[in-house]
Amino acid sequence: MQNIQGNQLTQARIRWGTQRIRPHSSISGFLDWRKRINTASSNERTVHPYERIIQEWRMTNTMVATTSLSFPRIFKYVRTESELIECSIELENHSEMTVDTEMNTESYYHLICVIQFSTSTTDYVIDAFTLFSKIKENLGTILENPTKLKIFHSGNDLIHLQRM
């Protein structure tokens, strides 16, 4: 084992800290766009992969309308596949919801432990550890549906959900 001291240790930390991590394949369109940007001539215009979607996006009345919450709230803990299917059917009936994830940040890729959905009437807590292989199959269409308003606690939640 080699002894590293002083400046050598600092240099080793810098090299390790700047090591490139391969991004998830879901952003390949963005990476292709960045590659085109880097190789384009100075007078050539490169279109951002989401430019059309961003320019066509408009605020709708349902986005600014207030939603009244019902009390007492219904709480559902989802830990079986049949409960997950029931949850996804119920979420399909709502046009707006909030989404949050809780994860283990000690691992290389953060492991999602819990996914939380809330609608105007119900709070769902989904055991993502137990149902990991079924999450995308049952909740993917809801999360990918552009007509449903989803408010995320953090933008990182999206990144971690895409990895599932």
SULJOHU-V641634 format. One record per residue. N is the residue number from 0. RES is the residue in one small letter. SS is DSSP state (a for helix, b for strand, c for the rest). NEAR is the number of other C-alpha atoms within 10 Angstrom. Layout:
BEGIN
n=[N/N]
res=[RES/RES]
ss=[SS/SS]
near=[NEAR/NEAR]
END
This chain:
BEGIN
n=[0/1/2/3/4/5/6/7/8/9/10/11/12/13/14/15/16/17/18/19/20/21/22/23/24/25/26/27/28/29/30/31/32/33/34/35/36/37/38/39/40/41/42/43/44/45/46/47/48/49/50/51/52/53/54/55/56/57/58/59/60/61/62/63/64/65/66/67/68/69/70/71/72/73/74/75/76/77/78/79/80/81/82/83/84/85/86/87/88/89/90/91/92/93/94/95/96/97/98/99/100/101/102/103/104/105/106/107/108/109/110/111/112/113/114/115/116/117/118/119/120/121/122/123/124/125/126/127/128/129/130/131/132/133/134/135/136/137/138/139/140/141/142/143/144/145/146/147/148/149/150/151/152/153/154/155/156/157/158/159/160/161/162/163]
res=[m/q/n/i/q/g/n/q/l/t/q/a/r/i/r/w/g/t/q/r/i/r/p/h/s/s/i/s/g/f/l/d/w/r/k/r/i/n/t/a/s/s/n/e/r/t/v/h/p/y/e/r/i/i/q/e/w/r/m/t/n/t/m/v/a/t/t/s/l/s/f/p/r/i/f/k/y/v/r/t/e/s/e/l/i/e/c/s/i/e/l/e/n/h/s/e/m/t/v/d/t/e/m/n/t/e/s/y/y/h/l/i/c/v/i/q/f/s/t/s/t/t/d/y/v/i/d/a/f/t/l/f/s/k/i/k/e/n/l/g/t/i/l/e/n/p/t/k/l/k/i/f/h/s/g/n/d/l/i/h/l/q/r/m]
ss=[c/c/c/c/c/a/a/a/a/a/a/a/a/a/a/a/a/c/c/c/c/c/c/c/a/a/a/a/a/a/a/a/a/a/a/a/a/a/a/c/c/c/c/c/c/c/c/c/c/c/a/a/a/a/a/a/c/c/c/c/a/a/a/a/c/c/c/c/c/c/c/c/c/b/b/b/b/b/c/c/a/a/a/a/a/a/a/a/a/a/a/a/c/c/c/b/b/b/b/b/b/b/b/b/c/c/c/c/c/c/b/b/b/b/b/b/b/b/c/c/c/b/b/b/b/b/b/c/c/c/c/a/a/a/a/a/a/a/a/a/a/a/a/a/c/c/c/c/b/b/b/b/c/c/a/a/a/a/a/a/a/a/c/c]
near=[3/4/6/11/10/7/9/11/12/12/13/12/12/11/11/10/9/8/9/8/6/6/9/11/11/11/12/11/13/14/14/12/16/15/11/14/16/11/10/12/10/8/6/9/10/13/11/14/14/10/9/10/10/10/8/7/8/9/7/8/8/11/13/8/8/8/11/8/11/11/9/8/13/13/12/14/14/22/15/14/15/10/14/21/17/14/20/18/14/12/20/15/10/14/16/18/17/15/18/19/22/14/17/12/10/8/8/7/11/13/20/20/16/20/20/17/20/20/22/17/14/19/17/20/19/24/19/22/15/15/17/16/12/16/21/16/11/17/17/15/12/19/16/10/12/9/9/17/16/19/14/15/12/11/10/12/17/15/13/16/17/15/14/14]
END
